[in-house]
Amino acid sequence: MATPETGHHAPQQITPQNTGDYLEVMSKAIFQTGISWKVVENKWPGIRVAFHDFDHRKVASINEAELAELSADPRVIRNRRKIEAIVDNARQMLDLEEEHGSFKSYLRSHGDFEKCVADLRKRFKFLGEMGAFYFLYVVGEEVPSYEDWCRSRGREPMATG
């Protein structure tokens, strides 16, 4: 629930059913960087269609011509670097899925939240600390409380409701 003062709220968690679910959550984190969450939410139905409902295999196979089309598509937040990052991230997820048997197994291979965040940030484009925390929280991985996470980074937590 959003608080009247800030409009911020804890995102809804999901139980990912496939790698595409992970890609969708990560992509939302990427699009939300530097943009109003409300804008992203309003555009999300069109973004889902444009990105093949986040089928990671289809997104990973997007070619240069399709990148150009996506960058001009009014349903999408037309930031070419973010669109390219999502395609690259789908390819990375595909590789990790093959290497570890599943993307979930890759996430759990780190054994520690901080190690997982560091590896996510190294492997995936446009994923900062907050994006990685958001991603892991939404997909149901173990994360510290938001307040503890903020304090561990010298930040003041935003009000959530």
Buried (B, 14 or more C-beta within 10 A) or exposed (E): EEEEEEEBEEBEEEEBEBBBBBBBBBBBBBBBBEBEBEEBEEBBEBBBEBBBEBBBBBBBBBEEEBBEEBBEBEBBBEBEEBBBBBBBBBBBBBEBBEEBEBBBEBBEEBEEBEEBBBBBBEBBBBBBBBBBBBBBBBBBBEBBEBEEBBEEEEEEEEEBE
